[in-house]
Amino acid sequence: MPARSKAQQRAAGAALSAKRGETKVSDLQGASKEMYETMTEAELEEYASTDHEGLPEKVDDD
């Protein structure tokens, strides 16, 4: 499932970086921290690799 917004795509990228040990987990906040804790590396990779062209900055969760 691809990311639905640019913010979600960036959060997934941050979480993926921490999952791979490239950044500190303690640096994560909000959505990226939750994604780190609940998603697999493969899921994060799919979200992070979404082309953000044409995506809205944020999407409201209804």
PyMOL commands that set and color helices and strands:
alter all, ss='L'
color gray80, all
select helices_A, chain A and resi 6-19+25-27+30-38+41-48
alter helices_A, ss='H'
color red, helices_A
deselect
rebuild
show_as cartoon
